[in-house]
Amino acid sequence: MFTLLLVLLFIPFIGAFVTAPLQQRKADVAAVIMAGAVMLAAISAIIWAGGGRFDYSLAGLPWLTVPFPLFGIQVDPLSSLMLLAITVVGFLIVLYSAGYMSELNKEHPTQAEKDRYYFFTLLFVGAMTGLVLSRNFFQIFLFWELTTLCSWGLISHKRSSVAVQAGFKAMVITAGAGLFFIAALLIMYVKTGSFEFSALGQLPPTLRLTAVIFLLIGAWGKSAQLPFSSWLPTAMEAPTPASAYLHAAAMVKAGVYLTARTIISSQAVPAQAGYLMGGLAVATMFFGLILYFFQDDLKRLLAFSTIAHLGYMFLGMSLGVAGSRLALQGGLLHLINHAFTKTLLFLAVGAISCATGTRSIKALSGLGRKMPVTAAAFIIGALSISGVPPFNIFWSKFFIIAGAIQLNSAWGWTVGLLAIVESLAGFAWFLAVVHRVFFGPASPAAAAAADPPPVMLIPLLVLMVLSLLSPVFGLAIITRIMGG
Amino acid sequence: MYLLNCLWLAFAILLAGSVLCLVSKRHKVNGPLAMISMAAAGLLAVFVAVQVWLNGPVTAGIDSLSIAGFPAVPVFTVDRLSALFLGLIGILSMASVLYTQGYLPHYKSEDPRRYYPPFLLFVLCMMAVVTVADLFYFLFFWEFMTLTSYFLVVYQRDNKKNLEAGFLYFFMTHVTSAGLILVTILFSGWTGSLSFTAIPEIYRQRPPPTRPC
């Protein structure tokens, strides 16, 4: 197991450096092989772990006295859940990119700098893999900062002034919020001499609340929660597959993972922090929702949807702090369900912009006849993200709302009903967008459109299936997380 | 138990039929496939309905589909009331698919793959709605029934009126489903069960309302 985990940790980094000097088709092939190897290693490790916890020490720092070696590898059900999203989505993104980064792409017709693109993508996979295999807060922080660097590289990939500014903005906001993470680490080390997850529980109550809020601020920055949301919509300057990875499995999910890890492994999050997290989550959900109605760019619409859905995850976890196991399960299930569904939506939009050269909702109509598979992918994604059964997000939304209402408190009822309202309004808007873009007669922009090549269609087909079936394996892993 | 196995076989046939109907774009292939699937499932449904009507109700659950940490279990019960509806759904759906064989080819510009798969799934959901005995799964099939019927409403997707009707239909049914969601959550909280049979318990345990003098 130890060897397998080491291989899993190092393949993406090796892949990044192997792919870096390659160009065009060679870069595609190398990146796909490496991402595929990471995915297979991750699935093998998850199956091998079988819901158990494996913890291995690697090394320490001689000048830093801590009770356990500082660096190591740990896999448990929570990291398994994230690993699945990171590596499966990572592989599908890389495979899709082989078709997307081409001269046939009407929106961005170039194969230039594929080396840099794959370098940062595989580095991102490695950073996220390292983050979820980390055994303490200190190690998480190192990979946390590496994800910030990778996101900067991908967002500013096109090197236009807008892209460079967007990359800079994302880095400043997420790294700025990350300073609070450092502050939380310092509090833990000074008071307990340890960075272990359990160190949080050893802090005196007032300091514990402060440390948890500092960790949450770091997580909110990474997950684009209010008041740190503004970097995410501007990050849409990244190539669409990279946006998909940023939004679905990496970067924003790092914040959710940190919060989940803090709640589950430390068991020491004060109730006040839970209420703060829940209140901010609901505010973020409605902030995202309101801005749906003003978007003409399909990618920006998905960006605000991501912001709102990250709010659902934080809401589920905050209700878990308040005592609802069902809502906590829902929050975690939403993490993996959203990963697959949002990737599906982004990749469908990527296929549309690739074929039409535009992402404008107003300019697109009648795409259903021209791009039937892409249309099916977007419609399934839209229905899923709106919580329509039998698709995956219905399950996680139901668990969160049921958990909230079953708390049988004014707070639970309020957030539960607000979540229902958000869900209905979001559904109406996504349905309207589906009607506008895919039904009716074909618009001039859509007249010559066609479905993308198989290398881009395969990820769409796989993600359509996962948007239906992810609760099956997701719930099995989450039952283990909850100690079942 | 064998009667419920017949019912689940009907579900499986409808599911398989809906997948098979995706294979070909030609109505000459699609139509007969849908007809065969519907006839097999419809006859099974009618058989189950008649047997229940003659011999009394049957009930069984699929424990492997129960959700950890949530009291929902897909239990199916066919009593005489559901038998009546099951029989009607079986007969009328067969008649509808038979009629469609001559009707659908008139829509020359539309792809029959957008009609038969949702139709067969719609029938499956209707059969499940009248036989499932668990509130959560009732809600699940109820919503899925709405989704599949929405695709039938917007079959003529170039017609603006159809699209408006489809939007209104789907949105309004989804909004009203919020009430079902709330009831499901409340019952599961009150009784720890989502079985229909647990609902009367709630009212037995609650004191009768006082009447004003």
Interface residues (C-beta under 8 A of the other chain):
Chain A: R325 L326 Q329 G366 G368 P372 L383 V388 P389 P390 F394 F398 F399 I401 A402 I405 Q406 N408 G416 I420 L424 F427 A428 L431 A432 H435 F438 F439 G440 P441 L475 A476 T479 M482 G484
Chain B: I67 A68 G69 F70 D111 L139 F140 E143 F144 L147 V154 R157 D158 K160 L163 G166 F167 F170 F171 H174 V175 A178 I181 L182 T184 I185 L186 S188 G189
